[in-house]
Amino acid sequence: GPGQFLGKFDYNMAAEGSLDVWTNDITNVYQVEVIKGLQEAALANDYIVYVFDAFGNIDKYLQHIVSRQVDGLFVVAAPAALPDEKLAELRDSGIKVLADYSRGTFVPGVSYIMSDLKGGVERAINYLYRMGHRKIGYLSGFDDACYYDIRLSAFREAMRKLNLDDTAG
């Protein structure tokens, strides 16, 4: 649950702390759910959450975050929207940074969380199979060129394990 997330983000900060969330697509359903969960847990622990749907001059956002001395920053944005060098700058300024592992990159001193996309796809395919479905498709806004979204390859692998046609994806 969301409380588990905040528990991993507890750095013994003073009451009434602030956490920032950096996203480059606030309309993304996954990101909205993550942000809502974070907000719920943060409020229960005397933190206020600020959300940045950041685009354009990212240095202006970074200056704001650093100058306000926020307690932590959660990044749900691809490296193209917030490069690793900027994560390192935030880390070096003393801000605790937590990033979504789906970025596909790793910056020392930055913490990461990861969704079990592969396991989720496999569970969904197995459930549909148990319900008697044999023609199962997969719709996505991403194709094989998207290095950080493994759901399509997970779909194909799960279908092959069940000896089903994986070309429907």
Disulfide bonds with the S-S distance in Angstrom:
none
